Amino acid sequence: MLHMELVLPSGERLAVPTLLHYSDQDPFAVVFVFHAGADRQVRWVLDRDMVAKGLRRPTGLGDVHLRPTGSGPDAEVDLTLSSPHGTAQLAAPLGVIAQWLGRTYELVPSGQEAQGLDVDAELSRLLRGAA
């Protein structure tokens, strides 16, 4: 559990308990689960490599943008998420995200994500769901 901060337009910051999740069953993705109250969670699935790039330079497409800010122990990663319900800007300590993300690459190294996937089984599962 990590405490990210929701950055309000006024500049005020509110702590948002956030669970970071990774599974080798979906090796291309990382999941951020924001706890927005006692009984409400907001779940965003992000591209793992995009998050890694966002720790080094501004990156993102569409609804997700990341950029590093600051330096040294005060460095942060800013995460901007957009949806039909609005836009949220969040900040987290860059070192904490980098350390966690590094552990995901220890589990499934970059470039080896597809080795554990059974493409035929996944395609069958998707087609059954579409029928």
C-alpha positions as CSV (number, residue, x, y, z in Angstrom):
1,M,0.0,0.0,0.0
2,L,1.3,3.4,-1.0
3,H,-0.1,6.8,-0.2
4,M,-0.3,8.8,-3.4
5,E,-1.5,12.3,-3.3
6,L,-4.4,13.8,-5.2
7,V,-3.4,17.2,-6.3
8,L,-6.4,19.6,-6.3
9,P,-6.6,22.6,-8.6
10,S,-5.8,24.8,-5.6
11,G,-2.5,22.9,-5.1
12,E,-3.7,21.3,-2.0
13,R,-2.9,17.6,-1.7
14,L,-5.0,14.8,-0.3
15,A,-3.6,11.4,0.6
16,V,-5.1,8.6,-1.4
17,P,-4.3,5.0,-0.2
18,T,-3.2,3.1,-3.3
19,L,-2.5,-0.5,-3.9
20,L,-0.1,-1.4,-6.6
21,H,-0.6,-4.8,-8.2
22,Y,1.2,-6.9,-10.7
23,S,0.5,-10.4,-11.9
24,D,2.5,-12.6,-14.3
25,Q,-0.9,-13.7,-15.6
26,D,-1.1,-10.2,-17.3
27,P,2.6,-9.4,-17.7
28,F,2.1,-6.3,-19.8
29,A,0.0,-4.5,-17.2
30,V,0.3,-2.9,-13.8
31,V,-2.8,-2.1,-11.7
32,F,-3.3,1.0,-9.5
33,V,-6.2,0.6,-7.1
34,F,-7.1,3.9,-5.5
35,H,-9.1,3.7,-2.3
36,A,-11.5,6.6,-2.5
37,G,-13.4,5.9,0.7
38,A,-14.3,3.1,3.0
39,D,-16.3,1.2,0.4
40,R,-15.2,2.7,-2.9
41,Q,-12.2,1.8,-5.1
42,V,-11.1,3.1,-8.4
43,R,-9.0,0.7,-10.5
44,W,-6.8,1.7,-13.4
45,V,-4.9,-0.8,-15.5
46,L,-1.7,0.8,-17.0
47,D,0.9,-0.4,-19.5
48,R,3.9,-1.5,-17.5
49,D,6.5,-0.2,-20.0
50,M,4.7,3.2,-20.2
51,V,4.9,3.6,-16.4
52,A,8.7,2.7,-16.6
53,K,9.2,5.4,-19.3
54,G,7.2,7.9,-17.3
55,L,9.7,7.6,-14.4
56,R,12.4,9.0,-16.8
57,R,10.5,11.4,-19.1
58,P,7.0,12.7,-19.8
59,T,5.0,10.0,-21.6
60,G,1.4,8.9,-22.1
61,L,-1.4,8.5,-24.6
62,G,-5.0,9.4,-24.4
63,D,-6.3,9.0,-20.8
64,V,-3.0,8.4,-19.1
65,H,0.0,10.7,-18.8
66,L,3.1,10.4,-16.5
67,R,6.0,12.7,-15.9
68,P,8.9,12.8,-13.4
69,T,9.3,16.0,-11.4
70,G,11.9,17.2,-9.0
71,S,15.2,15.4,-8.2
72,G,16.9,13.4,-5.4
73,P,14.8,12.3,-2.5
74,D,12.0,14.8,-3.4
75,A,11.6,13.4,-6.9
76,E,8.0,12.5,-7.7
77,V,6.1,11.0,-10.6
78,D,3.0,12.8,-11.6
79,L,0.1,10.7,-13.0
80,T,-2.7,12.3,-14.8
81,L,-5.8,10.1,-15.4
82,S,-8.8,11.3,-17.5
83,S,-12.2,9.7,-17.9
84,P,-15.7,10.8,-18.9
85,H,-16.1,11.6,-15.1
86,G,-13.2,14.0,-15.0
87,T,-9.5,14.3,-14.6
88,A,-7.3,13.5,-11.6
89,Q,-3.7,14.5,-11.1
90,L,-1.9,12.3,-8.6
91,A,1.7,12.3,-7.3
92,A,3.8,9.7,-5.7
93,P,7.4,9.4,-4.6
94,L,9.3,8.4,-7.7
95,G,11.7,6.1,-5.8
96,V,8.9,4.1,-4.3
97,I,7.3,3.5,-7.7
98,A,10.6,2.7,-9.3
99,Q,11.5,0.2,-6.7
100,W,8.1,-1.6,-6.9
101,L,8.2,-1.5,-10.7
102,G,11.8,-3.0,-10.7
103,R,10.4,-6.0,-8.8
104,T,7.9,-6.6,-11.5
105,Y,10.7,-6.8,-14.1
106,E,12.5,-9.3,-11.8
107,L,9.4,-11.5,-12.0
108,V,8.9,-11.1,-15.8
109,P,11.9,-9.4,-17.6
110,S,11.2,-6.9,-20.3
111,G,10.9,-8.7,-23.7
112,Q,9.8,-11.9,-22.1
113,E,6.2,-11.0,-21.3
114,A,4.7,-13.1,-24.2
115,Q,6.7,-16.2,-23.3
116,G,4.3,-17.3,-20.6
117,L,1.1,-16.5,-22.6
118,D,-0.9,-19.1,-24.3
119,V,-2.2,-17.0,-27.2
120,D,-4.5,-19.7,-28.6
121,A,-6.2,-20.1,-25.2
122,E,-6.6,-16.4,-24.7
123,L,-8.0,-15.9,-28.2
124,S,-10.5,-18.8,-27.5
125,R,-11.5,-17.2,-24.2
126,L,-12.1,-13.8,-25.9
127,L,-14.1,-15.3,-28.7
128,R,-16.3,-17.3,-26.3
129,G,-17.0,-14.0,-24.4
130,A,-18.0,-12.3,-27.7
131,A,-20.5,-15.0,-28.6
